Amino acid sequence: MPHQLIEWLSALPGPLQAFIAATIIAPLRIVYDRSETNWMRIGLESLLCGCIAYGMTSGASYFDVPHGVGVFIGSAIGFAGVTQFRALVMRYVVRKIQ
C-alpha cells in the first residue's frame, strides 16, 4: 500500500505535489510549535500554504526549474508558514520600491 501511494504521488504534476507537501507540513509544524490551537485557523493556514506553494511552483516551471525543486519550494513554504513567507515578500517588495 505505501509503495502504491508513493508511485501515485510521484506521477502527479510538480505544482500539485508542492501543494500536497505544503498542506501536510504546515499543520504538523503548527501543532508541533503549539503556536495555534484553533483548528479552523490551522486548516486555513494549511490551505494558504498549499495555494502559495502551488502558485510558486507553477511560476517556477515557467523558468524551467526542475521538477524536484518545485516540491522543495512547496515543502519550504509549508515549513516556514504564511506569516514568514509574507514578511519575506514584503521586505523584497519594499526594497524594490525604494
DRENBA-837410 format. One record per atom (N, C-alpha, C, O): residue in three letters; z, y, x; atom name; chain. Coordinates in steps of 0.001 Angstrom, whole numbers, plus 500000, padded with zeros to 6 digits. Layout:
node aa:ala | pz:Z | py:Y | px:X | at:CA | ch:A;
...
end
This chain:
node aa:met | pz:500000 | py:498793 | px:500809 | at:N | ch:A;
node aa:met | pz:500000 | py:500000 | px:500000 | at:CA | ch:A;
node aa:met | pz:500000 | py:501271 | px:500852 | at:C | ch:A;
node aa:met | pz:499159 | py:502138 | px:500616 | at:O | ch:A;
node aa:pro | pz:500915 | py:501431 | px:501848 | at:N | ch:A;
node aa:pro | pz:500884 | py:502657 | px:502651 | at:CA | ch:A;
node aa:pro | pz:499555 | py:502829 | px:503396 | at:C | ch:A;
node aa:pro | pz:499071 | py:503948 | px:503562 | at:O | ch:A;
node aa:his | pz:498971 | py:501710 | px:503844 | at:N | ch:A;
node aa:his | pz:497692 | py:501775 | px:504554 | at:CA | ch:A;
node aa:his | pz:496595 | py:502322 | px:503640 | at:C | ch:A;
node aa:his | pz:495776 | py:503133 | px:504073 | at:O | ch:A;
node aa:gln | pz:496574 | py:501887 | px:502393 | at:N | ch:A;
node aa:gln | pz:495582 | py:502370 | px:501433 | at:CA | ch:A;
node aa:gln | pz:495795 | py:503843 | px:501125 | at:C | ch:A;
node aa:gln | pz:494826 | py:504583 | px:500956 | at:O | ch:A;
node aa:leu | pz:497033 | py:504277 | px:501052 | at:N | ch:A;
node aa:leu | pz:497341 | py:505685 | px:500798 | at:CA | ch:A;
node aa:leu | pz:496860 | py:506558 | px:501948 | at:C | ch:A;
node aa:leu | pz:496295 | py:507629 | px:501725 | at:O | ch:A;
node aa:ile | pz:497082 | py:506108 | px:503169 | at:N | ch:A;
node aa:ile | pz:496639 | py:506862 | px:504345 | at:CA | ch:A;
node aa:ile | pz:495114 | py:506934 | px:504389 | at:C | ch:A;
node aa:ile | pz:494558 | py:507982 | px:504716 | at:O | ch:A;
node aa:glu | pz:494435 | py:505839 | px:504065 | at:N | ch:A;
node aa:glu | pz:492970 | py:505851 | px:504026 | at:CA | ch:A;
node aa:glu | pz:492469 | py:506812 | px:502957 | at:C | ch:A;
node aa:glu | pz:491512 | py:507550 | px:503188 | at:O | ch:A;
node aa:trp | pz:493103 | py:506809 | px:501790 | at:N | ch:A;
node aa:trp | pz:492699 | py:507697 | px:500705 | at:CA | ch:A;
node aa:trp | pz:492895 | py:509158 | px:501112 | at:C | ch:A;
node aa:trp | pz:492022 | py:509993 | px:500878 | at:O | ch:A;
node aa:leu | pz:494038 | py:509463 | px:501719 | at:N | ch:A;
node aa:leu | pz:494309 | py:510834 | px:502150 | at:CA | ch:A;
node aa:leu | pz:493335 | py:511284 | px:503237 | at:C | ch:A;
node aa:leu | pz:492887 | py:512431 | px:503226 | at:O | ch:A;
node aa:ser | pz:493008 | py:510407 | px:504162 | at:N | ch:A;
node aa:ser | pz:492105 | py:510786 | px:505252 | at:CA | ch:A;
node aa:ser | pz:490677 | py:510998 | px:504768 | at:C | ch:A;
node aa:ser | pz:489885 | py:511646 | px:505453 | at:O | ch:A;
node aa:ala | pz:490336 | py:510464 | px:503606 | at:N | ch:A;
node aa:ala | pz:488994 | py:510650 | px:503055 | at:CA | ch:A;
node aa:ala | pz:488852 | py:511975 | px:502305 | at:C | ch:A;
node aa:ala | pz:487737 | py:512387 | px:501984 | at:O | ch:A;
node aa:leu | pz:489969 | py:512641 | px:502026 | at:N | ch:A;
node aa:leu | pz:489919 | py:513916 | px:501303 | at:CA | ch:A;
node aa:leu | pz:489397 | py:515026 | px:502208 | at:C | ch:A;
node aa:leu | pz:489522 | py:514937 | px:503429 | at:O | ch:A;
node aa:pro | pz:488812 | py:516074 | px:501622 | at:N | ch:A;
node aa:pro | pz:488380 | py:517219 | px:502436 | at:CA | ch:A;
node aa:pro | pz:489576 | py:517897 | px:503111 | at:C | ch:A;
node aa:pro | pz:490699 | py:517838 | px:502611 | at:O | ch:A;
node aa:gly | pz:489318 | py:518544 | px:504258 | at:N | ch:A;
node aa:gly | pz:490366 | py:519196 | px:505042 | at:CA | ch:A;
node aa:gly | pz:491224 | py:520185 | px:504265 | at:C | ch:A;
node aa:gly | pz:492449 | py:520134 | px:504371 | at:O | ch:A;
node aa:pro | pz:490616 | py:521097 | px:503477 | at:N | ch:A;
node aa:pro | pz:491450 | py:522039 | px:502731 | at:CA | ch:A;
node aa:pro | pz:492402 | py:521354 | px:501749 | at:C | ch:A;
node aa:pro | pz:493527 | py:521810 | px:501545 | at:O | ch:A;
node aa:leu | pz:491944 | py:520265 | px:501148 | at:N | ch:A;
node aa:leu | pz:492817 | py:519545 | px:500217 | at:CA | ch:A;
node aa:leu | pz:493943 | py:518832 | px:500966 | at:C | ch:A;
node aa:leu | pz:495068 | py:518762 | px:500472 | at:O | ch:A;
node aa:gln | pz:493646 | py:518306 | px:502150 | at:N | ch:A;
node aa:gln | pz:494693 | py:517704 | px:502969 | at:CA | ch:A;
node aa:gln | pz:495721 | py:518753 | px:503376 | at:C | ch:A;
node aa:gln | pz:496921 | py:518479 | px:503375 | at:O | ch:A;
node aa:ala | pz:495256 | py:519952 | px:503725 | at:N | ch:A;
node aa:ala | pz:496169 | py:521035 | px:504096 | at:CA | ch:A;
node aa:ala | pz:497042 | py:521433 | px:502910 | at:C | ch:A;
node aa:ala | pz:498238 | py:521673 | px:503073 | at:O | ch:A;
node aa:phe | pz:496449 | py:521504 | px:501718 | at:N | ch:A;
node aa:phe | pz:497211 | py:521813 | px:500505 | at:CA | ch:A;
node aa:phe | pz:498316 | py:520794 | px:500285 | at:C | ch:A;
node aa:phe | pz:499463 | py:521156 | px:500022 | at:O | ch:A;
node aa:ile | pz:497968 | py:519528 | px:500394 | at:N | ch:A;
node aa:ile | pz:498956 | py:518459 | px:500177 | at:CA | ch:A;
node aa:ile | pz:500059 | py:518526 | px:501229 | at:C | ch:A;
node aa:ile | pz:501238 | py:518398 | px:500902 | at:O | ch:A;
node aa:ala | pz:499681 | py:518725 | px:502488 | at:N | ch:A;
node aa:ala | pz:500681 | py:518797 | px:503567 | at:CA | ch:A;
node aa:ala | pz:501641 | py:519954 | px:503338 | at:C | ch:A;
node aa:ala | pz:502856 | py:519779 | px:503431 | at:O | ch:A;
node aa:ala | pz:501110 | py:521132 | px:503041 | at:N | ch:A;
node aa:ala | pz:501969 | py:522304 | px:502827 | at:CA | ch:A;
node aa:ala | pz:502855 | py:522129 | px:501607 | at:C | ch:A;
node aa:ala | pz:504019 | py:522530 | px:501618 | at:O | ch:A;
node aa:thr | pz:502306 | py:521528 | px:500550 | at:N | ch:A;
node aa:thr | pz:503065 | py:521350 | px:499316 | at:CA | ch:A;
node aa:thr | pz:504180 | py:520324 | px:499478 | at:C | ch:A;
node aa:thr | pz:505177 | py:520380 | px:498759 | at:O | ch:A;
node aa:ile | pz:504028 | py:519398 | px:500402 | at:N | ch:A;
node aa:ile | pz:505082 | py:518415 | px:500662 | at:CA | ch:A;
node aa:ile | pz:506107 | py:518956 | px:501651 | at:C | ch:A;
node aa:ile | pz:507309 | py:518775 | px:501460 | at:O | ch:A;
node aa:ile | pz:505642 | py:519613 | px:502698 | at:N | ch:A;
node aa:ile | pz:506545 | py:520098 | px:503745 | at:CA | ch:A;
node aa:ile | pz:507441 | py:521230 | px:503256 | at:C | ch:A;
node aa:ile | pz:508621 | py:521272 | px:503606 | at:O | ch:A;
node aa:ala | pz:506902 | py:522148 | px:502452 | at:N | ch:A;
node aa:ala | pz:507672 | py:523316 | px:502012 | at:CA | ch:A;
node aa:ala | pz:508969 | py:522941 | px:501275 | at:C | ch:A;
node aa:ala | pz:510027 | py:523451 | px:501643 | at:O | ch:A;
node aa:pro | pz:508934 | py:522074 | px:500253 | at:N | ch:A;
node aa:pro | pz:510210 | py:521773 | px:499585 | at:CA | ch:A;
node aa:pro | pz:511176 | py:521004 | px:500482 | at:C | ch:A;
node aa:pro | pz:512391 | py:521163 | px:500364 | at:O | ch:A;
node aa:leu | pz:510646 | py:520176 | px:501373 | at:N | ch:A;
node aa:leu | pz:511531 | py:519461 | px:502296 | at:CA | ch:A;
node aa:leu | pz:512254 | py:520440 | px:503213 | at:C | ch:A;
node aa:leu | pz:513443 | py:520275 | px:503486 | at:O | ch:A;
node aa:arg | pz:511534 | py:521470 | px:503693 | at:N | ch:A;
node aa:arg | pz:512140 | py:522495 | px:504540 | at:CA | ch:A;
node aa:arg | pz:513200 | py:523270 | px:503762 | at:C | ch:A;
node aa:arg | pz:514288 | py:523526 | px:504278 | at:O | ch:A;
node aa:ile | pz:512886 | py:523640 | px:502534 | at:N | ch:A;
node aa:ile | pz:513815 | py:524434 | px:501723 | at:CA | ch:A;
node aa:ile | pz:515086 | py:523652 | px:501436 | at:C | ch:A;
node aa:ile | pz:516189 | py:524185 | px:501561 | at:O | ch:A;
node aa:val | pz:514936 | py:522409 | px:501056 | at:N | ch:A;
node aa:val | pz:516110 | py:521576 | px:500754 | at:CA | ch:A;
node aa:val | pz:516919 | py:521328 | px:502019 | at:C | ch:A;
node aa:val | pz:518149 | py:521344 | px:501982 | at:O | ch:A;
node aa:tyr | pz:516241 | py:521099 | px:503133 | at:N | ch:A;
node aa:tyr | pz:516934 | py:520854 | px:504396 | at:CA | ch:A;
node aa:tyr | pz:517730 | py:522083 | px:504834 | at:C | ch:A;
node aa:tyr | pz:518870 | py:521961 | px:505283 | at:O | ch:A;
node aa:asp | pz:517128 | py:523266 | px:504702 | at:N | ch:A;
node aa:asp | pz:517806 | py:524509 | px:505092 | at:CA | ch:A;
node aa:asp | pz:518898 | py:524928 | px:504117 | at:C | ch:A;
node aa:asp | pz:519752 | py:525752 | px:504444 | at:O | ch:A;
node aa:arg | pz:518865 | py:524361 | px:502934 | at:N | ch:A;
node aa:arg | pz:519788 | py:524749 | px:501863 | at:CA | ch:A;
node aa:arg | pz:519694 | py:526251 | px:501574 | at:C | ch:A;
node aa:arg | pz:520686 | py:526893 | px:501229 | at:O | ch:A;
node aa:ser | pz:518469 | py:526799 | px:501724 | at:N | ch:A;
node aa:ser | pz:518278 | py:528232 | px:501505 | at:CA | ch:A;
node aa:ser | pz:518013 | py:528563 | px:500041 | at:C | ch:A;
node aa:ser | pz:518080 | py:529731 | px:499660 | at:O | ch:A;
node aa:glu | pz:517720 | py:527583 | px:499229 | at:N | ch:A;
node aa:glu | pz:517434 | py:527812 | px:497813 | at:CA | ch:A;
node aa:glu | pz:517907 | py:526601 | px:497015 | at:C | ch:A;
node aa:glu | pz:517739 | py:525461 | px:497448 | at:O | ch:A;
node aa:thr | pz:518494 | py:526852 | px:495856 | at:N | ch:A;
node aa:thr | pz:518963 | py:525747 | px:495019 | at:CA | ch:A;
node aa:thr | pz:518250 | py:525692 | px:493674 | at:C | ch:A;
node aa:thr | pz:518366 | py:524704 | px:492949 | at:O | ch:A;
node aa:asn | pz:517519 | py:526742 | px:493339 | at:N | ch:A;
node aa:asn | pz:516802 | py:526780 | px:492067 | at:CA | ch:A;
node aa:asn | pz:515499 | py:525991 | px:492208 | at:C | ch:A;
node aa:asn | pz:514636 | py:526354 | px:493007 | at:O | ch:A;
node aa:trp | pz:515357 | py:524920 | px:491439 | at:N | ch:A;
node aa:trp | pz:514196 | py:524039 | px:491568 | at:CA | ch:A;
node aa:trp | pz:512903 | py:524725 | px:491167 | at:C | ch:A;
node aa:trp | pz:511836 | py:524367 | px:491667 | at:O | ch:A;
node aa:met | pz:512975 | py:525707 | px:490269 | at:N | ch:A;
node aa:met | pz:511771 | py:526453 | px:489888 | at:CA | ch:A;
node aa:met | pz:511249 | py:527252 | px:491089 | at:C | ch:A;
node aa:met | pz:510045 | py:527273 | px:491348 | at:O | ch:A;
node aa:arg | pz:512139 | py:527897 | px:491806 | at:N | ch:A;
node aa:arg | pz:511738 | py:528674 | px:492987 | at:CA | ch:A;
node aa:arg | pz:511223 | py:527763 | px:494105 | at:C | ch:A;
node aa:arg | pz:510282 | py:528112 | px:494817 | at:O | ch:A;
node aa:ile | pz:511842 | py:526612 | px:494246 | at:N | ch:A;
node aa:ile | pz:511378 | py:525646 | px:495252 | at:CA | ch:A;
node aa:ile | pz:509961 | py:525178 | px:494907 | at:C | ch:A;
node aa:ile | pz:509101 | py:525096 | px:495784 | at:O | ch:A;
node aa:gly | pz:509725 | py:524876 | px:493648 | at:N | ch:A;
node aa:gly | pz:508395 | py:524452 | px:493212 | at:CA | ch:A;
node aa:gly | pz:507349 | py:525532 | px:493398 | at:C | ch:A;
node aa:gly | pz:506236 | py:525255 | px:493845 | at:O | ch:A;
node aa:leu | pz:507703 | py:526771 | px:493054 | at:N | ch:A;
node aa:leu | pz:506763 | py:527876 | px:493223 | at:CA | ch:A;
node aa:leu | pz:506472 | py:528147 | px:494694 | at:C | ch:A;
node aa:leu | pz:505327 | py:528409 | px:495062 | at:O | ch:A;
node aa:glu | pz:507487 | py:528088 | px:495526 | at:N | ch:A;
node aa:glu | pz:507294 | py:528266 | px:496971 | at:CA | ch:A;
node aa:glu | pz:506340 | py:527197 | px:497506 | at:C | ch:A;
node aa:glu | pz:505463 | py:527485 | px:498321 | at:O | ch:A;
node aa:ser | pz:506521 | py:525968 | px:497039 | at:N | ch:A;
node aa:ser | pz:505672 | py:524867 | px:497491 | at:CA | ch:A;
node aa:ser | pz:504224 | py:525087 | px:497081 | at:C | ch:A;
node aa:ser | pz:503312 | py:524889 | px:497883 | at:O | ch:A;
node aa:leu | pz:504014 | py:525494 | px:495842 | at:N | ch:A;
node aa:leu | pz:502646 | py:525747 | px:495382 | at:CA | ch:A;
node aa:leu | pz:502018 | py:526933 | px:496096 | at:C | ch:A;
node aa:leu | pz:500832 | py:526903 | px:496426 | at:O | ch:A;
node aa:leu | pz:502803 | py:527977 | px:496337 | at:N | ch:A;
node aa:leu | pz:502288 | py:529129 | px:497081 | at:CA | ch:A;
node aa:leu | pz:501873 | py:528714 | px:498495 | at:C | ch:A;
node aa:leu | pz:500806 | py:529103 | px:498971 | at:O | ch:A;
node aa:cys | pz:502705 | py:527938 | px:499151 | at:N | ch:A;
node aa:cys | pz:502355 | py:527449 | px:500492 | at:CA | ch:A;
node aa:cys | pz:501073 | py:526627 | px:500442 | at:C | ch:A;
node aa:cys | pz:500203 | py:526774 | px:501300 | at:O | ch:A;
node aa:gly | pz:500957 | py:525768 | px:499444 | at:N | ch:A;
node aa:gly | pz:499761 | py:524949 | px:499307 | at:CA | ch:A;
node aa:gly | pz:498514 | py:525782 | px:499071 | at:C | ch:A;
node aa:gly | pz:497465 | py:525515 | px:499656 | at:O | ch:A;
node aa:cys | pz:498624 | py:526783 | px:498222 | at:N | ch:A;
node aa:cys | pz:497465 | py:527641 | px:497938 | at:CA | ch:A;
node aa:cys | pz:497059 | py:528464 | px:499157 | at:C | ch:A;
node aa:cys | pz:495871 | py:528622 | px:499436 | at:O | ch:A;
node aa:ile | pz:498040 | py:528984 | px:499879 | at:N | ch:A;
node aa:ile | pz:497731 | py:529737 | px:501096 | at:CA | ch:A;
node aa:ile | pz:497072 | py:528814 | px:502118 | at:C | ch:A;
node aa:ile | pz:496091 | py:529189 | px:502760 | at:O | ch:A;
node aa:ala | pz:497608 | py:527619 | px:502263 | at:N | ch:A;
node aa:ala | pz:497026 | py:526661 | px:503211 | at:CA | ch:A;
node aa:ala | pz:495602 | py:526300 | px:502819 | at:C | ch:A;
node aa:ala | pz:494724 | py:526201 | px:503675 | at:O | ch:A;
node aa:tyr | pz:495374 | py:526105 | px:501532 | at:N | ch:A;
node aa:tyr | pz:494025 | py:525787 | px:501058 | at:CA | ch:A;
node aa:tyr | pz:493072 | py:526923 | px:501387 | at:C | ch:A;
node aa:tyr | pz:491969 | py:526684 | px:501881 | at:O | ch:A;
node aa:gly | pz:493485 | py:528155 | px:501119 | at:N | ch:A;
node aa:gly | pz:492646 | py:529307 | px:501412 | at:CA | ch:A;
node aa:gly | pz:492378 | py:529474 | px:502896 | at:C | ch:A;
node aa:gly | pz:491250 | py:529750 | px:503304 | at:O | ch:A;
node aa:met | pz:493416 | py:529306 | px:503701 | at:N | ch:A;
node aa:met | pz:493262 | py:529460 | px:505153 | at:CA | ch:A;
node aa:met | pz:492311 | py:528405 | px:505720 | at:C | ch:A;
node aa:met | pz:491446 | py:528728 | px:506534 | at:O | ch:A;
node aa:thr | pz:492461 | py:527166 | px:505302 | at:N | ch:A;
node aa:thr | pz:491607 | py:526109 | px:505855 | at:CA | ch:A;
node aa:thr | pz:490193 | py:526190 | px:505303 | at:C | ch:A;
node aa:thr | pz:489243 | py:525800 | px:505981 | at:O | ch:A;
node aa:ser | pz:490041 | py:526690 | px:504086 | at:N | ch:A;
node aa:ser | pz:488690 | py:526901 | px:503565 | at:CA | ch:A;
node aa:ser | pz:487989 | py:527972 | px:504384 | at:C | ch:A;
node aa:ser | pz:486807 | py:527845 | px:504704 | at:O | ch:A;
node aa:gly | pz:488719 | py:529023 | px:504722 | at:N | ch:A;
node aa:gly | pz:488161 | py:530068 | px:505567 | at:CA | ch:A;
node aa:gly | pz:487930 | py:529597 | px:506983 | at:C | ch:A;
node aa:gly | pz:486976 | py:530022 | px:507635 | at:O | ch:A;
node aa:ala | pz:488791 | py:528727 | px:507463 | at:N | ch:A;
node aa:ala | pz:488655 | py:528212 | px:508830 | at:CA | ch:A;
node aa:ala | pz:487392 | py:527373 | px:508977 | at:C | ch:A;
node aa:ala | pz:486782 | py:527359 | px:510046 | at:O | ch:A;
node aa:ser | pz:486995 | py:526679 | px:507929 | at:N | ch:A;
node aa:ser | pz:485780 | py:525873 | px:508007 | at:CA | ch:A;
node aa:ser | pz:484547 | py:526763 | px:508184 | at:C | ch:A;
node aa:ser | pz:483536 | py:526313 | px:508723 | at:O | ch:A;
node aa:tyr | pz:484619 | py:527999 | px:507743 | at:N | ch:A;
node aa:tyr | pz:483523 | py:528947 | px:507945 | at:CA | ch:A;
node aa:tyr | pz:483299 | py:529213 | px:509433 | at:C | ch:A;
node aa:tyr | pz:482172 | py:529446 | px:509869 | at:O | ch:A;
node aa:phe | pz:484383 | py:529174 | px:510202 | at:N | ch:A;
node aa:phe | pz:484312 | py:529414 | px:511638 | at:CA | ch:A;
node aa:phe | pz:484187 | py:528120 | px:512438 | at:C | ch:A;
node aa:phe | pz:484418 | py:528116 | px:513647 | at:O | ch:A;
node aa:asp | pz:483829 | py:527039 | px:511785 | at:N | ch:A;
node aa:asp | pz:483638 | py:525729 | px:512409 | at:CA | ch:A;
node aa:asp | pz:484881 | py:525214 | px:513122 | at:C | ch:A;
node aa:asp | pz:484790 | py:524618 | px:514195 | at:O | ch:A;
node aa:val | pz:486024 | py:525445 | px:512529 | at:N | ch:A;
node aa:val | pz:487275 | py:524918 | px:513068 | at:CA | ch:A;
node aa:val | pz:487314 | py:523425 | px:512759 | at:C | ch:A;
node aa:val | pz:486999 | py:523033 | px:511636 | at:O | ch:A;
node aa:pro | pz:487689 | py:522582 | px:513717 | at:N | ch:A;
node aa:pro | pz:487715 | py:521133 | px:513478 | at:CA | ch:A;
node aa:pro | pz:488623 | py:520750 | px:512306 | at:C | ch:A;
node aa:pro | pz:489580 | py:521450 | px:511973 | at:O | ch:A;
node aa:his | pz:488291 | py:519630 | px:511707 | at:N | ch:A;
node aa:his | pz:488981 | py:519129 | px:510521 | at:CA | ch:A;
node aa:his | pz:490491 | py:519010 | px:510733 | at:C | ch:A;
node aa:his | pz:491266 | py:519446 | px:509882 | at:O | ch:A;
node aa:gly | pz:490909 | py:518436 | px:511835 | at:N | ch:A;
node aa:gly | pz:492333 | py:518224 | px:512095 | at:CA | ch:A;
node aa:gly | pz:493117 | py:519516 | px:512244 | at:C | ch:A;
node aa:gly | pz:494308 | py:519555 | px:511936 | at:O | ch:A;
node aa:val | pz:492471 | py:520566 | px:512709 | at:N | ch:A;
node aa:val | pz:493144 | py:521850 | px:512866 | at:CA | ch:A;
node aa:val | pz:493500 | py:522425 | px:511497 | at:C | ch:A;
node aa:val | pz:494531 | py:523080 | px:511344 | at:O | ch:A;
node aa:gly | pz:492658 | py:522181 | px:510518 | at:N | ch:A;
node aa:gly | pz:492952 | py:522639 | px:509160 | at:CA | ch:A;
node aa:gly | pz:494229 | py:522025 | px:508615 | at:C | ch:A;
node aa:gly | pz:495028 | py:522710 | px:507976 | at:O | ch:A;
node aa:val | pz:494421 | py:520754 | px:508861 | at:N | ch:A;
node aa:val | pz:495649 | py:520085 | px:508421 | at:CA | ch:A;
node aa:val | pz:496851 | py:520650 | px:509174 | at:C | ch:A;
node aa:val | pz:497925 | py:520821 | px:508596 | at:O | ch:A;
node aa:phe | pz:496672 | py:520938 | px:510453 | at:N | ch:A;
node aa:phe | pz:497738 | py:521565 | px:511240 | at:CA | ch:A;
node aa:phe | pz:498105 | py:522931 | px:510660 | at:C | ch:A;
node aa:phe | pz:499286 | py:523259 | px:510542 | at:O | ch:A;
node aa:ile | pz:497100 | py:523723 | px:510299 | at:N | ch:A;
node aa:ile | pz:497349 | py:525043 | px:509702 | at:CA | ch:A;
node aa:ile | pz:498156 | py:524890 | px:508417 | at:C | ch:A;
node aa:ile | pz:499123 | py:525620 | px:508201 | at:O | ch:A;
node aa:gly | pz:497768 | py:523954 | px:507571 | at:N | ch:A;
node aa:gly | pz:498498 | py:523725 | px:506324 | at:CA | ch:A;
node aa:gly | pz:499924 | py:523291 | px:506564 | at:C | ch:A;
node aa:gly | pz:500839 | py:523746 | px:505878 | at:O | ch:A;
node aa:ser | pz:500121 | py:522425 | px:507521 | at:N | ch:A;
node aa:ser | pz:501472 | py:521962 | px:507839 | at:CA | ch:A;
node aa:ser | pz:502321 | py:523103 | px:508384 | at:C | ch:A;
node aa:ser | pz:503497 | py:523226 | px:508045 | at:O | ch:A;
node aa:ala | pz:501719 | py:523938 | px:509234 | at:N | ch:A;
node aa:ala | pz:502462 | py:525069 | px:509808 | at:CA | ch:A;
node aa:ala | pz:502857 | py:526077 | px:508732 | at:C | ch:A;
node aa:ala | pz:503963 | py:526616 | px:508765 | at:O | ch:A;
node aa:ile | pz:501971 | py:526332 | px:507790 | at:N | ch:A;
node aa:ile | pz:502291 | py:527253 | px:506698 | at:CA | ch:A;
node aa:ile | pz:503409 | py:526679 | px:505840 | at:C | ch:A;
node aa:ile | pz:504327 | py:527405 | px:505456 | at:O | ch:A;
node aa:gly | pz:503347 | py:525401 | px:505539 | at:N | ch:A;
node aa:gly | pz:504415 | py:524776 | px:504763 | at:CA | ch:A;
node aa:gly | pz:505748 | py:524813 | px:505487 | at:C | ch:A;
node aa:gly | pz:506799 | py:524973 | px:504867 | at:O | ch:A;
node aa:phe | pz:505697 | py:524664 | px:506809 | at:N | ch:A;
node aa:phe | pz:506924 | py:524677 | px:507600 | at:CA | ch:A;
node aa:phe | pz:507500 | py:526088 | px:507714 | at:C | ch:A;
node aa:phe | pz:508716 | py:526269 | px:507637 | at:O | ch:A;
node aa:ala | pz:506643 | py:527080 | px:507895 | at:N | ch:A;
node aa:ala | pz:507110 | py:528460 | px:508052 | at:CA | ch:A;
node aa:ala | pz:507553 | py:529045 | px:506714 | at:C | ch:A;
node aa:ala | pz:508579 | py:529722 | px:506643 | at:O | ch:A;
node aa:gly | pz:506798 | py:528793 | px:505668 | at:N | ch:A;
node aa:gly | pz:507135 | py:529331 | px:504362 | at:CA | ch:A;
node aa:gly | pz:506379 | py:530605 | px:504049 | at:C | ch:A;
node aa:gly | pz:505822 | py:531252 | px:504936 | at:O | ch:A;
node aa:val | pz:506369 | py:530951 | px:502786 | at:N | ch:A;
node aa:val | pz:505619 | py:532096 | px:502304 | at:CA | ch:A;
node aa:val | pz:506169 | py:533398 | px:502872 | at:C | ch:A;
node aa:val | pz:505397 | py:534280 | px:503246 | at:O | ch:A;
node aa:thr | pz:507470 | py:533531 | px:502943 | at:N | ch:A;
node aa:thr | pz:508076 | py:534776 | px:503417 | at:CA | ch:A;
node aa:thr | pz:507696 | py:535042 | px:504868 | at:C | ch:A;
node aa:thr | pz:507313 | py:536161 | px:505208 | at:O | ch:A;
node aa:gln | pz:507795 | py:534046 | px:505716 | at:N | ch:A;
node aa:gln | pz:507437 | py:534215 | px:507119 | at:CA | ch:A;
node aa:gln | pz:505943 | py:534478 | px:507285 | at:C | ch:A;
node aa:gln | pz:505541 | py:535308 | px:508100 | at:O | ch:A;
node aa:phe | pz:505134 | py:533778 | px:506520 | at:N | ch:A;
node aa:phe | pz:503690 | py:533972 | px:506599 | at:CA | ch:A;
node aa:phe | pz:503323 | py:535385 | px:506148 | at:C | ch:A;
node aa:phe | pz:502482 | py:536038 | px:506765 | at:O | ch:A;
node aa:arg | pz:503945 | py:535847 | px:505086 | at:N | ch:A;
node aa:arg | pz:503680 | py:537201 | px:504582 | at:CA | ch:A;
node aa:arg | pz:504088 | py:538244 | px:505611 | at:C | ch:A;
node aa:arg | pz:503353 | py:539206 | px:505838 | at:O | ch:A;
node aa:ala | pz:505242 | py:538072 | px:506236 | at:N | ch:A;
node aa:ala | pz:505692 | py:539024 | px:507262 | at:CA | ch:A;
node aa:ala | pz:504711 | py:539065 | px:508431 | at:C | ch:A;
node aa:ala | pz:504418 | py:540140 | px:508954 | at:O | ch:A;
node aa:leu | pz:504210 | py:537925 | px:508837 | at:N | ch:A;
node aa:leu | pz:503244 | py:537863 | px:509928 | at:CA | ch:A;
node aa:leu | pz:501959 | py:538604 | px:509562 | at:C | ch:A;
node aa:leu | pz:501437 | py:539385 | px:510357 | at:O | ch:A;
node aa:val | pz:501460 | py:538356 | px:508366 | at:N | ch:A;
node aa:val | pz:500228 | py:539016 | px:507921 | at:CA | ch:A;
node aa:val | pz:500442 | py:540517 | px:507795 | at:C | ch:A;
node aa:val | pz:499575 | py:541299 | px:508188 | at:O | ch:A;
node aa:met | pz:501578 | py:540929 | px:507255 | at:N | ch:A;
node aa:met | pz:501840 | py:542356 | px:507094 | at:CA | ch:A;
node aa:met | pz:501942 | py:543059 | px:508443 | at:C | ch:A;
node aa:met | pz:501456 | py:544181 | px:508590 | at:O | ch:A;
node aa:arg | pz:502562 | py:542422 | px:509424 | at:N | ch:A;
node aa:arg | pz:502615 | py:543011 | px:510777 | at:CA | ch:A;
node aa:arg | pz:501216 | py:543193 | px:511339 | at:C | ch:A;
node aa:arg | pz:500917 | py:544217 | px:511954 | at:O | ch:A;
node aa:tyr | pz:500365 | py:542207 | px:511131 | at:N | ch:A;
node aa:tyr | pz:498999 | py:542270 | px:511637 | at:CA | ch:A;
node aa:tyr | pz:498215 | py:543370 | px:510922 | at:C | ch:A;
node aa:tyr | pz:497496 | py:544139 | px:511561 | at:O | ch:A;
node aa:val | pz:498351 | py:543445 | px:509605 | at:N | ch:A;
node aa:val | pz:497615 | py:544447 | px:508825 | at:CA | ch:A;
node aa:val | pz:498081 | py:545842 | px:509180 | at:C | ch:A;
node aa:val | pz:497255 | py:546737 | px:509361 | at:O | ch:A;
node aa:val | pz:499390 | py:546052 | px:509286 | at:N | ch:A;
node aa:val | pz:499919 | py:547380 | px:509635 | at:CA | ch:A;
node aa:val | pz:499459 | py:547776 | px:511016 | at:C | ch:A;
node aa:val | pz:499112 | py:548936 | px:511236 | at:O | ch:A;
node aa:arg | pz:499446 | py:546859 | px:511942 | at:N | ch:A;
node aa:arg | pz:498997 | py:547145 | px:513308 | at:CA | ch:A;
node aa:arg | pz:497526 | py:547547 | px:513324 | at:C | ch:A;
node aa:arg | pz:497140 | py:548441 | px:514079 | at:O | ch:A;
node aa:lys | pz:496702 | py:546903 | px:512506 | at:N | ch:A;
node aa:lys | pz:495276 | py:547202 | px:512455 | at:CA | ch:A;
node aa:lys | pz:495009 | py:548542 | px:511753 | at:C | ch:A;
node aa:lys | pz:494050 | py:549234 | px:512094 | at:O | ch:A;
node aa:ile | pz:495833 | py:548906 | px:510795 | at:N | ch:A;
node aa:ile | pz:495648 | py:550168 | px:510068 | at:CA | ch:A;
node aa:ile | pz:496004 | py:551368 | px:510930 | at:C | ch:A;
node aa:ile | pz:495343 | py:552403 | px:510853 | at:O | ch:A;
node aa:gln | pz:497031 | py:551240 | px:511742 | at:N | ch:A;
node aa:gln | pz:497499 | py:552369 | px:512551 | at:CA | ch:A;
node aa:gln | pz:496651 | py:552646 | px:513731 | at:C | ch:A;
node aa:gln | pz:496936 | py:553570 | px:514493 | at:O | ch:A;
end
